[in-house]
Amino acid sequence: MQQRHAQPPFLAKLIFASRWLQLPLYLGLIVAQIVYVYHFLIELWHLVGGAANHTLDETGIMLIVLALIDVVMISNLLIMVTIGGYETFVSRMHLENHPDQPEWLDHVNASVLKVKLAMAIIGISSIHLLKTFINAQQYDEKTLIAQASIHVIFLLSALAIAYCDKLINGSHPGHGH
């Protein structure tokens, strides 16, 4: 005998449908991605122009290259949040057979996304800290200490998130340690 499932009440359907309210947020992140591509192209133009005109020294080149890397890392963060968040919280993208499907999307969930985001933020913070130390003479001691402290806090936060994730996933059968 086939058991018939009762239709969820209107309130349950409304609550479930409310996940689509996040769609404009993810579309906004795509617009932010476009802004970062524009910013990247401007920085790249400065690098090429400065190198061609011999107006950039090695430090100047290094700082622009770090700025380019920073833009790419933030752009990667935007992609992770947009694709991973949409897939996790709004709707499946059904990309299983798509040749360009990112590898990490196969096993994305809210927990994995948190750890990946924490690692991306640490990478971005590392680039900012390196840029600050290269130009350390332009900053006062308080600023240098504050930026280094914030970076350490990011590191500790990421370790705490990863540890909590390991505790939560390690306590369920089939996840192992």
N, C-alpha and C positions, 0 to 999 in steps of 0.2 A: 504494500500500500504506500503510495507516495504522499508524503506529508506536505501540506500546503502551508507556506509561510505567509503570515499576515503582513499586509503592507504596513510600512512604518507610518506612524501618525504624521500629520502635517508638520508639527514642530520639529520632529526628527529630520524630515526631508529638508526643511528650511535651514536647519543647523548644518546639515551635510552640504547643502548647496552653497552655504556662505563661504566655503573655501575658495570659490571663484572670485571673491572680493580681493584676493591676493593677486589676481591677474594684472591689474594696473600697476601694482608694485613691481612685478617682474618685467613688465613692459618698460617701466621707468628705468630699471637697471640696464635694459638694452639701450636706452637713450644715453645713460651714463657711459656705457661702453663706447658708443659713438663719440662722445666727448673725449674719452681717453685715447681713442684712435687719432683724433684730431690733434690732441696734445702731443702724442708720440711723434706724429709727422712734423710738428713744429720743432720739437727738440732734435729730431733727426736732421732737419734742415739747418739748425744752428750748429750741429756737430760737423756736418759736411761743409757748410760755409766757412766755419771757423778754421777747419783743417785746411781747406783750399786757400784761404787768405792768410794762413799762418798767424792767425790772431789768437789761437788757443795754445797754451802750453800743455804739458803732460797732465798736470793736475786738472786743468779746465776740461780736457778731453775725458779724463777719468770721471769727473763729476757729471758731465753730460751723459756718459755711458751708464753710470749708476742711476741717473734720472730715467733713462730709457728702460733699464731693468726694473726699476720701481714701477713705472707705468705698466709694463708687461705683467708684473706680479699682481698688481691691483686689478688689472684686466682679467687675469686668471681667477682671482678671487670673485670678481663679478660673475664670471661664467659658472663657477662652482655654485654660487648662491642661486643664480638664475635657473640653471638646469636642474641642479640637485634639489633646490627648494620646490620648484614646480613639480618635479617628479615625485618628491616625497609628500608634499602637502596639498597639491591641487589635483593633478591627474597624471596618469601614466602617459609616457610619450610613445610607447610601442616602437622602439628603435632596435629591437633585438636583432634583426637581420640587416640593419643599415651598416655599410662598410666603414662609416666614419664615426660610429658610436664610440664615445669615450670609454676606455676600459673601466674606469672607476664607477661608471654609472650602473654597471652590473650589480654591484653590491652596496648601493647608496641607501642609507636610511638616516634618520635624524642624528643618531649617535655617530656614525661614520662622518657625516657632514660636519658635525661639531669639531671633531678631531682634525679633519682636513682644513677647516677654516682657521682653527687655532694655529696650525702649522704655517698656513699662508700668512697669517698676521705676524708670526715670528719672523718669517722671511722678509716681509715688508719692513718691519721694525729694524731688522739687521741692516738692511740697505740704508735706511734713514740714519741709523747710528754710525755707519761707516762714512756716509757723506758728512755728518757732523764732525767726526774725528779727523777727516781729511782737512776740513776747514776749522779746526779747533781754535785757531787764533782769533776767529771772528766771534766766538761765543764766550760768555763768562763761565766761571767754574760752576755756578748754580745750574745753568742750562745743561752743561755736560753731565753733571751728576744726575739731574732730573731725567734726562733722556736715557742714560744707562740704567737708572733705577726702574723706569717704566719698561724697558726691555726685559730686565730681570723679572719683573712682575708678569709680563706676557709669558716668559718661559715657565715660570712656576704655575701659572694658570693652565697652560697647555699640559704640563705634567699632571696636574690635578685632574683635568678633564680626561686625559688618557687613563689615569689610574682608576678613576670612578667608572669609566667605560669598561675597563678590564674587570673590575669587581662585579659590575652588573652583568656583563656577558659571561663571565667566568662562573657565575652561580647558576646558570641555566644548563640543563643537560644538553649535550651535543656541541657545546661551544669550547670546551677544553680550556687549558691554561696556557 
